[in-house]
Amino acid sequence: MWWFAQLTVRRRWVVVFLALVALGVGIEFMQRLGGVRHFEIADMVADVVGAALGAWLARGRAGRALWFLDRVLVRLGFGKEIEERT
């Protein structure tokens, strides 16, 4: 959630959160059908807690990590290849 929250506008975070929770729950049900892995309610709870923690982190300074990383990489000269191609 933390990563995806940085890539979307804040008003769509609920949609991203619900999509990630649905993905985690869906994966658990697929594991149940597969027979090799085990279905665990605790894994579903962990997915929800992880998505909520990511949303909480994205609200603060950690939510600007990708922006900060982008600025640092540009200053170091990374991304010049992209500018030359356009």
PDB file as gemmi writes it, atoms N, CA and C in Angstrom:
CRYST1    1.000    1.000    1.000  90.00  90.00  90.00 P 1                      
ATOM      1  N   MET A   1       0.824  -1.185   0.000  1.00  0.00           N  
ATOM      2  CA  MET A   1       0.000   0.000   0.000  1.00  0.00           C  
ATOM      3  C   MET A   1       0.866   1.246   0.000  1.00  0.00           C  
ATOM      4  N   TRP A   2       1.959   1.213   0.772  1.00  0.00           N  
ATOM      5  CA  TRP A   2       2.821   2.380   0.852  1.00  0.00           C  
ATOM      6  C   TRP A   2       3.340   2.758  -0.524  1.00  0.00           C  
ATOM      7  N   TRP A   3       3.786   1.765  -1.269  1.00  0.00           N  
ATOM      8  CA  TRP A   3       4.328   2.016  -2.610  1.00  0.00           C  
ATOM      9  C   TRP A   3       3.243   2.554  -3.539  1.00  0.00           C  
ATOM     10  N   PHE A   4       2.107   1.895  -3.587  1.00  0.00           N  
ATOM     11  CA  PHE A   4       1.039   2.288  -4.504  1.00  0.00           C  
ATOM     12  C   PHE A   4       0.398   3.616  -4.114  1.00  0.00           C  
ATOM     13  N   ALA A   5       0.401   3.936  -2.832  1.00  0.00           N  
ATOM     14  CA  ALA A   5      -0.160   5.217  -2.396  1.00  0.00           C  
ATOM     15  C   ALA A   5       0.651   6.381  -2.944  1.00  0.00           C  
ATOM     16  N   GLN A   6       1.932   6.157  -3.159  1.00  0.00           N  
ATOM     17  CA  GLN A   6       2.771   7.207  -3.715  1.00  0.00           C  
ATOM     18  C   GLN A   6       2.525   7.394  -5.210  1.00  0.00           C  
ATOM     19  N   LEU A   7       1.945   6.408  -5.841  1.00  0.00           N  
ATOM     20  CA  LEU A   7       1.716   6.462  -7.279  1.00  0.00           C  
ATOM     21  C   LEU A   7       0.315   6.925  -7.647  1.00  0.00           C  
ATOM     22  N   THR A   8      -0.549   7.095  -6.659  1.00  0.00           N  
ATOM     23  CA  THR A   8      -1.928   7.507  -6.926  1.00  0.00           C  
ATOM     24  C   THR A   8      -2.267   8.750  -6.102  1.00  0.00           C  
ATOM     25  N   VAL A   9      -3.337   9.394  -6.493  1.00  0.00           N  
ATOM     26  CA  VAL A   9      -3.795  10.548  -5.719  1.00  0.00           C  
ATOM     27  C   VAL A   9      -4.481  10.057  -4.448  1.00  0.00           C  
ATOM     28  N   ARG A  10      -4.475  10.881  -3.436  1.00  0.00           N  
ATOM     29  CA  ARG A  10      -4.959  10.472  -2.118  1.00  0.00           C  
ATOM     30  C   ARG A  10      -6.422  10.033  -2.119  1.00  0.00           C  
ATOM     31  N   ARG A  11      -7.243  10.638  -2.947  1.00  0.00           N  
ATOM     32  CA  ARG A  11      -8.667  10.281  -2.928  1.00  0.00           C  
ATOM     33  C   ARG A  11      -8.919   8.865  -3.460  1.00  0.00           C  
ATOM     34  N   ARG A  12      -7.934   8.266  -4.096  1.00  0.00           N  
ATOM     35  CA  ARG A  12      -8.089   6.888  -4.603  1.00  0.00           C  
ATOM     36  C   ARG A  12      -7.437   5.851  -3.706  1.00  0.00           C  
ATOM     37  N   TRP A  13      -6.924   6.266  -2.571  1.00  0.00           N  
ATOM     38  CA  TRP A  13      -6.270   5.327  -1.669  1.00  0.00           C  
ATOM     39  C   TRP A  13      -7.219   4.250  -1.176  1.00  0.00           C  
ATOM     40  N   VAL A  14      -8.471   4.584  -0.974  1.00  0.00           N  
ATOM     41  CA  VAL A  14      -9.436   3.585  -0.501  1.00  0.00           C  
ATOM     42  C   VAL A  14      -9.577   2.478  -1.529  1.00  0.00           C  
ATOM     43  N   VAL A  15      -9.629   2.850  -2.799  1.00  0.00           N  
ATOM     44  CA  VAL A  15      -9.743   1.854  -3.869  1.00  0.00           C  
ATOM     45  C   VAL A  15      -8.500   0.973  -3.900  1.00  0.00           C  
ATOM     46  N   VAL A  16      -7.324   1.581  -3.784  1.00  0.00           N  
ATOM     47  CA  VAL A  16      -6.075   0.814  -3.773  1.00  0.00           C  
ATOM     48  C   VAL A  16      -6.032  -0.111  -2.559  1.00  0.00           C  
ATOM     49  N   PHE A  17      -6.421   0.407  -1.402  1.00  0.00           N  
ATOM     50  CA  PHE A  17      -6.442  -0.398  -0.183  1.00  0.00           C  
ATOM     51  C   PHE A  17      -7.353  -1.618  -0.350  1.00  0.00           C  
ATOM     52  N   LEU A  18      -8.561  -1.387  -0.829  1.00  0.00           N  
ATOM     53  CA  LEU A  18      -9.512  -2.496  -1.001  1.00  0.00           C  
ATOM     54  C   LEU A  18      -9.027  -3.493  -2.048  1.00  0.00           C  
ATOM     55  N   ALA A  19      -8.397  -3.003  -3.105  1.00  0.00           N  
ATOM     56  CA  ALA A  19      -7.867  -3.905  -4.139  1.00  0.00           C  
ATOM     57  C   ALA A  19      -6.753  -4.784  -3.577  1.00  0.00           C  
ATOM     58  N   LEU A  20      -5.882  -4.210  -2.760  1.00  0.00           N  
ATOM     59  CA  LEU A  20      -4.798  -4.997  -2.180  1.00  0.00           C  
ATOM     60  C   LEU A  20      -5.315  -6.006  -1.166  1.00  0.00           C  
ATOM     61  N   VAL A  21      -6.307  -5.625  -0.391  1.00  0.00           N  
ATOM     62  CA  VAL A  21      -6.911  -6.568   0.554  1.00  0.00           C  
ATOM     63  C   VAL A  21      -7.590  -7.702  -0.213  1.00  0.00           C  
ATOM     64  N   ALA A  22      -8.322  -7.366  -1.272  1.00  0.00           N  
ATOM     65  CA  ALA A  22      -8.977  -8.396  -2.087  1.00  0.00           C  
ATOM     66  C   ALA A  22      -7.950  -9.323  -2.724  1.00  0.00           C  
ATOM     67  N   LEU A  23      -6.824  -8.780  -3.146  1.00  0.00           N  
ATOM     68  CA  LEU A  23      -5.759  -9.609  -3.714  1.00  0.00           C  
ATOM     69  C   LEU A  23      -5.240 -10.596  -2.676  1.00  0.00           C  
ATOM     70  N   GLY A  24      -4.984 -10.114  -1.457  1.00  0.00           N  
ATOM     71  CA  GLY A  24      -4.494 -11.000  -0.399  1.00  0.00           C  
ATOM     72  C   GLY A  24      -5.485 -12.089  -0.046  1.00  0.00           C  
ATOM     73  N   VAL A  25      -6.758 -11.737   0.051  1.00  0.00           N  
ATOM     74  CA  VAL A  25      -7.794 -12.729   0.357  1.00  0.00           C  
ATOM     75  C   VAL A  25      -7.934 -13.712  -0.804  1.00  0.00           C  
ATOM     76  N   GLY A  26      -7.895 -13.200  -2.015  1.00  0.00           N  
ATOM     77  CA  GLY A  26      -7.997 -14.070  -3.189  1.00  0.00           C  
ATOM     78  C   GLY A  26      -6.853 -15.062  -3.267  1.00  0.00           C  
ATOM     79  N   ILE A  27      -5.661 -14.609  -2.950  1.00  0.00           N  
ATOM     80  CA  ILE A  27      -4.505 -15.514  -2.963  1.00  0.00           C  
ATOM     81  C   ILE A  27      -4.684 -16.620  -1.936  1.00  0.00           C  
ATOM     82  N   GLU A  28      -5.221 -16.294  -0.777  1.00  0.00           N  
ATOM     83  CA  GLU A  28      -5.456 -17.324   0.238  1.00  0.00           C  
ATOM     84  C   GLU A  28      -6.450 -18.376  -0.255  1.00  0.00           C  
ATOM     85  N   PHE A  29      -7.510 -17.936  -0.909  1.00  0.00           N  
ATOM     86  CA  PHE A  29      -8.477 -18.906  -1.430  1.00  0.00           C  
ATOM     87  C   PHE A  29      -7.875 -19.745  -2.552  1.00  0.00           C  
ATOM     88  N   MET A  30      -7.011 -19.149  -3.358  1.00  0.00           N  
ATOM     89  CA  MET A  30      -6.348 -19.927  -4.410  1.00  0.00           C  
ATOM     90  C   MET A  30      -5.405 -20.967  -3.804  1.00  0.00           C  
ATOM     91  N   GLN A  31      -4.758 -20.612  -2.707  1.00  0.00           N  
ATOM     92  CA  GLN A  31      -3.895 -21.576  -2.028  1.00  0.00           C  
ATOM     93  C   GLN A  31      -4.707 -22.746  -1.493  1.00  0.00           C  
ATOM     94  N   ARG A  32      -5.916 -22.468  -1.066  1.00  0.00           N  
ATOM     95  CA  ARG A  32      -6.797 -23.522  -0.566  1.00  0.00           C  
ATOM     96  C   ARG A  32      -7.135 -24.521  -1.671  1.00  0.00           C  
ATOM     97  N   LEU A  33      -7.309 -24.006  -2.876  1.00  0.00           N  
ATOM     98  CA  LEU A  33      -7.642 -24.877  -4.002  1.00  0.00           C  
ATOM     99  C   LEU A  33      -6.443 -25.666  -4.505  1.00  0.00           C  
ATOM    100  N   GLY A  34      -5.241 -25.116  -4.325  1.00  0.00           N  
ATOM    101  CA  GLY A  34      -4.045 -25.739  -4.871  1.00  0.00           C  
ATOM    102  C   GLY A  34      -3.623 -27.012  -4.174  1.00  0.00           C  
ATOM    103  N   GLY A  35      -3.818 -27.099  -2.890  1.00  0.00           N  
ATOM    104  CA  GLY A  35      -3.459 -28.305  -2.159  1.00  0.00           C  
ATOM    105  C   GLY A  35      -2.026 -28.330  -1.663  1.00  0.00           C  
ATOM    106  N   VAL A  36      -1.142 -27.523  -2.218  1.00  0.00           N  
ATOM    107  CA  VAL A  36       0.254 -27.521  -1.790  1.00  0.00           C  
ATOM    108  C   VAL A  36       0.458 -26.551  -0.626  1.00  0.00           C  
ATOM    109  N   ARG A  37      -0.140 -25.391  -0.728  1.00  0.00           N  
ATOM    110  CA  ARG A  37      -0.041 -24.378   0.321  1.00  0.00           C  
ATOM    111  C   ARG A  37      -1.294 -24.433   1.182  1.00  0.00           C  
ATOM    112  N   HIS A  38      -1.255 -23.766   2.318  1.00  0.00           N  
ATOM    113  CA  HIS A  38      -2.358 -23.844   3.264  1.00  0.00           C  
ATOM    114  C   HIS A  38      -3.133 -22.533   3.345  1.00  0.00           C  
ATOM    115  N   PHE A  39      -4.422 -22.650   3.520  1.00  0.00           N  
ATOM    116  CA  PHE A  39      -5.329 -21.529   3.713  1.00  0.00           C  
ATOM    117  C   PHE A  39      -5.215 -21.076   5.155  1.00  0.00           C  
ATOM    118  N   GLU A  40      -4.933 -19.795   5.371  1.00  0.00           N  
ATOM    119  CA  GLU A  40      -4.772 -19.268   6.723  1.00  0.00           C  
ATOM    120  C   GLU A  40      -5.536 -17.956   6.888  1.00  0.00           C  
ATOM    121  N   ILE A  41      -6.404 -17.912   7.863  1.00  0.00           N  
ATOM    122  CA  ILE A  41      -7.098 -16.661   8.202  1.00  0.00           C  
ATOM    123  C   ILE A  41      -6.083 -15.636   8.695  1.00  0.00           C  
ATOM    124  N   ALA A  42      -5.072 -16.099   9.421  1.00  0.00           N  
ATOM    125  CA  ALA A  42      -4.045 -15.192   9.953  1.00  0.00           C  
ATOM    126  C   ALA A  42      -3.315 -14.464   8.822  1.00  0.00           C  
ATOM    127  N   ASP A  43      -3.126 -15.108   7.682  1.00  0.00           N  
ATOM    128  CA  ASP A  43      -2.497 -14.445   6.541  1.00  0.00           C  
ATOM    129  C   ASP A  43      -3.382 -13.335   5.991  1.00  0.00           C  
ATOM    130  N   MET A  44      -4.681 -13.561   5.992  1.00  0.00           N  
ATOM    131  CA  MET A  44      -5.603 -12.516   5.543  1.00  0.00           C  
ATOM    132  C   MET A  44      -5.551 -11.317   6.483  1.00  0.00           C  
ATOM    133  N   VAL A  45      -5.515 -11.594   7.779  1.00  0.00           N  
ATOM    134  CA  VAL A  45      -5.416 -10.512   8.765  1.00  0.00           C  
ATOM    135  C   VAL A  45      -4.099  -9.762   8.570  1.00  0.00           C  
ATOM    136  N   ALA A  46      -3.023 -10.486   8.325  1.00  0.00           N  
ATOM    137  CA  ALA A  46      -1.722  -9.852   8.100  1.00  0.00           C  
ATOM    138  C   ALA A  46      -1.754  -8.972   6.851  1.00  0.00           C  
ATOM    139  N   ASP A  47      -2.466  -9.397   5.815  1.00  0.00           N  
ATOM    140  CA  ASP A  47      -2.592  -8.579   4.609  1.00  0.00           C  
ATOM    141  C   ASP A  47      -3.313  -7.263   4.904  1.00  0.00           C  
ATOM    142  N   VAL A  48      -4.377  -7.344   5.672  1.00  0.00           N  
ATOM    143  CA  VAL A  48      -5.134  -6.137   6.021  1.00  0.00           C  
ATOM    144  C   VAL A  48      -4.288  -5.215   6.883  1.00  0.00           C  
ATOM    145  N   VAL A  49      -3.612  -5.777   7.882  1.00  0.00           N  
ATOM    146  CA  VAL A  49      -2.761  -4.971   8.756  1.00  0.00           C  
ATOM    147  C   VAL A  49      -1.623  -4.336   7.955  1.00  0.00           C  
ATOM    148  N   GLY A  50      -1.028  -5.084   7.046  1.00  0.00           N  
ATOM    149  CA  GLY A  50       0.053  -4.550   6.223  1.00  0.00           C  
ATOM    150  C   GLY A  50      -0.411  -3.427   5.316  1.00  0.00           C  
ATOM    151  N   ALA A  51      -1.575  -3.576   4.714  1.00  0.00           N  
ATOM    152  CA  ALA A  51      -2.118  -2.517   3.860  1.00  0.00           C  
ATOM    153  C   ALA A  51      -2.453  -1.278   4.682  1.00  0.00           C  
ATOM    154  N   ALA A  52      -3.008  -1.475   5.870  1.00  0.00           N  
ATOM    155  CA  ALA A  52      -3.330  -0.339   6.735  1.00  0.00           C  
ATOM    156  C   ALA A  52      -2.056   0.366   7.201  1.00  0.00           C  
ATOM    157  N   LEU A  53      -1.032  -0.390   7.537  1.00  0.00           N  
ATOM    158  CA  LEU A  53       0.238   0.199   7.947  1.00  0.00           C  
ATOM    159  C   LEU A  53       0.863   0.976   6.795  1.00  0.00           C  
ATOM    160  N   GLY A  54       0.785   0.436   5.595  1.00  0.00           N  
ATOM    161  CA  GLY A  54       1.300   1.140   4.428  1.00  0.00           C  
ATOM    162  C   GLY A  54       0.569   2.446   4.173  1.00  0.00           C  
ATOM    163  N   ALA A  55      -0.748   2.445   4.349  1.00  0.00           N  
ATOM    164  CA  ALA A  55      -1.526   3.676   4.176  1.00  0.00           C  
ATOM    165  C   ALA A  55      -1.148   4.698   5.239  1.00  0.00           C  
ATOM    166  N   TRP A  56      -0.939   4.239   6.461  1.00  0.00           N  
ATOM    167  CA  TRP A  56      -0.541   5.136   7.539  1.00  0.00           C  
ATOM    168  C   TRP A  56       0.837   5.743   7.266  1.00  0.00           C  
ATOM    169  N   LEU A  57       1.782   4.924   6.801  1.00  0.00           N  
ATOM    170  CA  LEU A  57       3.115   5.427   6.475  1.00  0.00           C  
ATOM    171  C   LEU A  57       3.072   6.430   5.324  1.00  0.00           C  
ATOM    172  N   ALA A  58       2.213   6.190   4.362  1.00  0.00           N  
ATOM    173  CA  ALA A  58       2.129   7.061   3.185  1.00  0.00           C  
ATOM    174  C   ALA A  58       1.604   8.448   3.545  1.00  0.00           C  
ATOM    175  N   ARG A  59       0.908   8.578   4.656  1.00  0.00           N  
ATOM    176  CA  ARG A  59       0.363   9.882   5.058  1.00  0.00           C  
ATOM    177  C   ARG A  59       1.456  10.824   5.551  1.00  0.00           C  
ATOM    178  N   GLY A  60       2.562  10.305   6.037  1.00  0.00           N  
ATOM    179  CA  GLY A  60       3.623  11.139   6.597  1.00  0.00           C  
ATOM    180  C   GLY A  60       4.758  11.360   5.610  1.00  0.00           C  
ATOM    181  N   ARG A  61       5.933  11.626   6.163  1.00  0.00           N  
ATOM    182  CA  ARG A  61       7.110  11.880   5.329  1.00  0.00           C  
ATOM    183  C   ARG A  61       7.498  10.679   4.482  1.00  0.00           C  
ATOM    184  N   ALA A  62       7.233   9.494   4.971  1.00  0.00           N  
ATOM    185  CA  ALA A  62       7.572   8.294   4.202  1.00  0.00           C  
ATOM    186  C   ALA A  62       6.791   8.234   2.895  1.00  0.00           C  
ATOM    187  N   GLY A  63       5.676   8.937   2.822  1.00  0.00           N  
ATOM    188  CA  GLY A  63       4.872   8.965   1.605  1.00  0.00           C  
ATOM    189  C   GLY A  63       5.514   9.732   0.470  1.00  0.00           C  
ATOM    190  N   ARG A  64       6.594  10.438   0.760  1.00  0.00           N  
ATOM    191  CA  ARG A  64       7.291  11.186  -0.284  1.00  0.00           C  
ATOM    192  C   ARG A  64       8.597  10.513  -0.664  1.00  0.00           C  
ATOM    193  N   ALA A  65       8.793   9.275  -0.274  1.00  0.00           N  
ATOM    194  CA  ALA A  65      10.059   8.582  -0.503  1.00  0.00           C  
ATOM    195  C   ALA A  65      10.378   8.449  -1.986  1.00  0.00           C  
ATOM    196  N   LEU A  66       9.401   8.104  -2.815  1.00  0.00           N  
ATOM    197  CA  LEU A  66       9.673   7.960  -4.247  1.00  0.00           C  
ATOM    198  C   LEU A  66      10.036   9.302  -4.875  1.00  0.00           C  
ATOM    199  N   TRP A  67       9.369  10.364  -4.450  1.00  0.00           N  
ATOM    200  CA  TRP A  67       9.685  11.695  -4.944  1.00  0.00           C  
ATOM    201  C   TRP A  67      11.115  12.065  -4.573  1.00  0.00           C  
ATOM    202  N   PHE A  68      11.490  11.800  -3.328  1.00  0.00           N  
ATOM    203  CA  PHE A  68      12.834  12.103  -2.862  1.00  0.00           C  
ATOM    204  C   PHE A  68      13.868  11.279  -3.625  1.00  0.00           C  
ATOM    205  N   LEU A  69      13.615   9.982  -3.795  1.00  0.00           N  
ATOM    206  CA  LEU A  69      14.529   9.109  -4.528  1.00  0.00           C  
ATOM    207  C   LEU A  69      14.698   9.583  -5.968  1.00  0.00           C  
ATOM    208  N   ASP A  70      13.618  10.000  -6.588  1.00  0.00           N  
ATOM    209  CA  ASP A  70      13.677  10.505  -7.955  1.00  0.00           C  
ATOM    210  C   ASP A  70      14.577  11.735  -8.036  1.00  0.00           C  
ATOM    211  N   ARG A  71      14.430  12.642  -7.097  1.00  0.00           N  
ATOM    212  CA  ARG A  71      15.261  13.860  -7.103  1.00  0.00           C  
ATOM    213  C   ARG A  71      16.731  13.523  -6.915  1.00  0.00           C  
ATOM    214  N   VAL A  72      17.037  12.585  -6.013  1.00  0.00           N  
ATOM    215  CA  VAL A  72      18.426  12.193  -5.769  1.00  0.00           C  
ATOM    216  C   VAL A  72      19.019  11.559  -7.024  1.00  0.00           C  
ATOM    217  N   LEU A  73      18.276  10.660  -7.658  1.00  0.00           N  
ATOM    218  CA  LEU A  73      18.795   9.994  -8.849  1.00  0.00           C  
ATOM    219  C   LEU A  73      19.021  10.963 -10.002  1.00  0.00           C  
ATOM    220  N   VAL A  74      18.146  11.935 -10.152  1.00  0.00           N  
ATOM    221  CA  VAL A  74      18.333  12.938 -11.201  1.00  0.00           C  
ATOM    222  C   VAL A  74      19.588  13.757 -10.931  1.00  0.00           C  
ATOM    223  N   ARG A  75      19.798  14.135  -9.682  1.00  0.00           N  
ATOM    224  CA  ARG A  75      21.008  14.890  -9.324  1.00  0.00           C  
ATOM    225  C   ARG A  75      22.280  14.091  -9.571  1.00  0.00           C  
ATOM    226  N   LEU A  76      22.188  12.778  -9.401  1.00  0.00           N  
ATOM    227  CA  LEU A  76      23.352  11.920  -9.629  1.00  0.00           C  
ATOM    228  C   LEU A  76      23.573  11.617 -11.108  1.00  0.00           C  
ATOM    229  N   GLY A  77      22.660  12.049 -11.955  1.00  0.00           N  
ATOM    230  CA  GLY A  77      22.834  11.861 -13.386  1.00  0.00           C  
ATOM    231  C   GLY A  77      22.044  10.708 -13.974  1.00  0.00           C  
ATOM    232  N   PHE A  78      21.312   9.983 -13.153  1.00  0.00           N  
ATOM    233  CA  PHE A  78      20.478   8.911 -13.678  1.00  0.00           C  
ATOM    234  C   PHE A  78      19.265   9.521 -14.358  1.00  0.00           C  
ATOM    235  N   GLY A  79      18.806   8.918 -15.422  1.00  0.00           N  
ATOM    236  CA  GLY A  79      17.643   9.417 -16.126  1.00  0.00           C  
ATOM    237  C   GLY A  79      18.001  10.241 -17.345  1.00  0.00           C  
ATOM    238  N   LYS A  80      19.283  10.516 -17.545  1.00  0.00           N  
ATOM    239  CA  LYS A  80      19.686  11.274 -18.726  1.00  0.00           C  
ATOM    240  C   LYS A  80      19.391  10.505 -20.004  1.00  0.00           C  
ATOM    241  N   GLU A  81      19.474   9.175 -19.902  1.00  0.00           N  
ATOM    242  CA  GLU A  81      19.175   8.347 -21.075  1.00  0.00           C  
ATOM    243  C   GLU A  81      17.733   8.535 -21.516  1.00  0.00           C  
ATOM    244  N   ILE A  82      16.842   8.703 -20.558  1.00  0.00           N  
ATOM    245  CA  ILE A  82      15.424   8.898 -20.870  1.00  0.00           C  
ATOM    246  C   ILE A  82      15.231  10.244 -21.543  1.00  0.00           C  
ATOM    247  N   GLU A  83      15.896  11.270 -21.032  1.00  0.00           N  
ATOM    248  CA  GLU A  83      15.764  12.597 -21.634  1.00  0.00           C  
ATOM    249  C   GLU A  83      16.304  12.623 -23.048  1.00  0.00           C  
ATOM    250  N   GLU A  84      17.381  11.861 -23.301  1.00  0.00           N  
ATOM    251  CA  GLU A  84      17.976  11.833 -24.639  1.00  0.00           C  
ATOM    252  C   GLU A  84      17.082  11.127 -25.634  1.00  0.00           C  
ATOM    253  N   ARG A  85      16.313  10.159 -25.190  1.00  0.00           N  
ATOM    254  CA  ARG A  85      15.417   9.409 -26.087  1.00  0.00           C  
ATOM    255  C   ARG A  85      14.205  10.220 -26.511  1.00  0.00           C  
ATOM    256  N   THR A  86      13.785  11.163 -25.707  1.00  0.00           N  
ATOM    257  CA  THR A  86      12.564  11.923 -26.026  1.00  0.00           C  
ATOM    258  C   THR A  86      12.841  13.108 -26.888  1.00  0.00           C  
TER     259      THR A  86                                                      
END                                                                             
